[in-house]
């Protein structure tokens, strides 16, 4: 009986341990279930974040492509403006060269005209002086004739 009593005590103790272990198992199962639920929620959030990252990556790629396109367009516009400016500069340099040539020609023409004018002016002065000399000679001759006629008559 003593053995039976000890065995009964042992069985009761083992049953208590079994209940305690069962309770712990239930708690562990609840903890595991909560953790699995948490893991599931985390996986859902991870999938959502992955989709969001993919979407953002696509947007980033599109933004990069758009920026590249804008940079290329800006570069093309700058090159076009530079070509236009160089062309305009060449045109202006050509026009400046023509204007300088024309100015030099006009300057030479002016100098030639001034020389011709001075020459004609000198020629006219010489002829005027000759004419005045002739006029004085004629007046002297007329005066001589008058005095000769006065003397004769």
C-alpha positions in Angstrom: 0.0 0.0 0.0 2.8 2.3 0.7 4.1 1.6 -2.7 0.7 2.2 -4.1 0.5 5.5 -2.2 3.8 6.6 -3.5 2.9 5.5 -6.9 -0.4 7.4 -6.6 1.5 10.5 -5.4 3.9 10.0 -8.2 1.0 9.7 -10.7 -0.6 12.8 -9.2 2.6 14.6 -9.4 3.1 13.5 -13.0 -0.5 14.5 -13.8 0.2 17.9 -12.3 3.4 18.1 -14.3 1.4 16.9 -17.4 -1.2 19.6 -16.8 1.5 22.2 -16.2 3.2 21.0 -19.3 -0.1 21.0 -21.2 -0.8 24.5 -20.0 2.7 25.5 -21.0 2.2 23.8 -24.4 -1.1 25.7 -24.8 0.7 28.9 -23.9 3.6 28.0 -26.3 1.1 27.2 -29.0 -0.6 30.5 -28.4 2.7 32.3 -28.5 3.7 30.4 -31.7 0.3 31.2 -33.2 0.8 34.9 -32.3 4.3 34.8 -33.7 3.1 33.0 -36.9 0.4 35.7 -37.2 3.0 38.3 -36.7 5.3 36.6 -39.2 2.4 36.5 -41.7 1.7 40.2 -41.1 5.4 40.9 -41.6 5.4 38.9 -44.8 2.3 40.8 -46.0 4.0 44.1 -45.1 7.2 42.9 -46.8 5.3 42.0 -49.9 3.6 45.4 -49.9 6.9 47.1 -49.3 8.4 45.0 -52.1 5.6 46.1 -54.5 6.1 49.7 -53.3 9.9 49.4 -53.9 9.3 48.0 -57.3 6.9 50.8 -58.1 9.3 53.4 -56.8 12.2 51.7 -58.8 10.1 51.9 -62.0 9.2 55.6 -61.2 12.9 56.2 -60.5 13.9 54.6 -63.8 11.3 56.7 -65.6 12.5 59.8 -63.9 16.1 59.0 -64.8 15.1 58.4 -68.5 13.1 61.6 -68.5 16.0 63.5 -67.0 18.4 61.9 -69.6 16.0 62.9 -72.3 15.7 66.5 -71.0 19.5 66.7 -70.6 19.9 65.5 -74.2 17.3 68.0 -75.5 19.0 70.8 -73.5 22.4 69.7 -74.9 21.0 69.7 -78.5 19.4 73.1 -78.0 22.8 74.4 -76.6 24.6 72.9 -79.6 22.1 74.4 -82.0 22.4 77.8 -80.3 26.2 77.6 -80.4 26.1 76.7 -84.1 23.7 79.6 -84.7 25.9 82.0 -82.7 29.0 80.8 -84.7 27.2 81.2 -88.0 26.0 84.7 -86.9 29.5 85.5 -85.8 30.9 84.4 -89.1 28.3 86.5 -90.9 29.2 89.5 -88.8 32.9 89.0 -89.4 32.3 88.8 -93.1 30.1 91.9 -93.0 32.8 93.7 -90.9 35.4 92.7 -93.5 33.2 94.0 -96.3 32.5 97.2 -94.4 36.2 97.7 -93.8 37.0 97.1 -97.4 34.3 99.5 -98.5 35.5 102.1 -95.9 39.0 101.8 -97.3 37.7 102.2 -100.8 35.7 105.2 -99.8 38.7 106.7 -98.0 40.9 106.2 -101.1 38.1 107.7 -103.2 37.8 110.7 -100.9 41.6 111.2 -101.0 41.5 110.9 -104.8 38.6 113.4 -104.9 40.5 115.8 -102.6 43.6 115.6 -104.7 41.6 116.2 -107.9 39.8 119.1 -106.2 43.1 120.6 -105.0 44.5 120.1 -108.5 41.5 121.8 -110.1 41.5 124.5 -107.5 45.2 125.2 -108.2 44.5 125.1 -111.9 41.6 127.5 -111.5 43.8 129.8 -109.4 46.5 129.7 -112.0 44.0 130.4 -114.8 42.5 133.2 -112.7 45.9 134.7 -112.1 46.7 134.4 -115.8 43.3 135.9 -116.6 43.9 138.8 -114.2 47.4 139.3 -115.6 45.9 139.3 -119.1 43.2 141.7 -117.9 45.9 144.1 -116.4 47.9 143.9 -119.6 44.8 144.7 -121.6 43.9 147.5 -119.3 47.4 148.8 -119.6 47.3 148.5 -123.4 43.9 150.3 -123.4 45.3 152.9 -121.1 48.3 153.2 -123.5 46.0 153.5 -126.5 43.9 156.2 -124.7 46.9 158.2 -123.9 48.3 157.7 -127.4 45.0 158.8 -128.9 44.9 161.7 -126.5 48.4 162.7 -127.5 47.6 162.3 -131.2 44.4 164.3 -131.1 
